[in-house]
Amino acid sequence: MIQGWHGDDYLMLFEERDDAIALTERYALAASLPGHILVGLKGWDDFLLRNSEGHHFTVPTVPHDPRYLAPFDFHVNVDAVLPDERFTNKIKWYIKPIVFGGHPSDPSNMTWLTLDQHVEAVRFWNKVYRDHNKKS
């Protein structure tokens, strides 16, 4: 895994195809974004995805809804990614996700998670999002 700053973005990139496929499954992305594979995280709030044609996209971690897919010009020189020990193996997380009214600049709404904790939180809040939208 490559982690660090690339310009203004903090990136967490999954180098190995097997890791990317495994994490795509762990995050349950195939159900909502079929044909996409997880490449990494951009700025902690967005997934970086690649589709079967090789095009890159971002989508919020919550909700990972196809309506929010945005094209991403993925020109990252991995040798130029600058590690930052303060954030290695940590993922910023909004305790109450923004889509549910959480405020991104409220320090009491932010915590740091491990990758395993992030997988659990993303799955939980995306289920809440899907369940809420089924009722609407």
Summary of the structure (lengths in Angstrom):
residues: 136
radius of gyration: 14.5
end to end distance: 39.0
largest distance: 46.8
contacts: 357
relative contact order: 0.16
helix: 35%
strand: 29%
